[in-house]
Amino acid sequence: RLVLHFESGGFLAFYNCRMQWCSSPRADPTSDILSVEFHRGRALDALSTPDPVCYTLLDQRYFSGLGNIIKNEILYLAKIHPLTQGCLLSLLDLERLLDCAIQFSSAWLHSKLHGKRLHPQIYQKEQCPLGHAVMKGTFGPSGGFKRLTWWCPQCQPAVLSGDEDPSPVA
């Protein structure tokens, strides 16, 4: 964990971060879901691709700062299976997912700033809040970084494209 403290009294905390040299560092406020400059349309476009939503949510080009714990929690709150292809979701479902991302991230930051811990509902749990068994898998794009994912098959059912096997995604 890396915490930078500023003279103004503020701080910036990095958890489980990977650092690498970048010749031209640049922050894009349009990808920061807690920024007033966040570009909601760009994020919705990114989510509506054929990629599984759990991959897209960790893509820092569209959701900078959104990490694995938040990904798991917002997918649970939005009742969306992590491997659901974004293109199979309605605009209403995508909007709800984005709203959950913004609300949960804001609550997460607020709790951190006040020295409190926000208790996850699905991340690293054996049961969801409704008492269903939680599944765990390692997912990530081909050739990309794989992350542990927790989900409830009852609360977050798989969405299939019509030409797929109706057996549940595991």
Salt bridges, closest charged atoms under 4 A:
ASP28 OD2 - ARG42 NH1 3.25
ASP59 OD2 - ARG61 NH2 2.55
ASP93 OD1 - ARG96 NH1 2.92
GLU95 OE1 - ARG40 NH2 2.56
ASP99 OD1 - ARG40 NH2 2.64
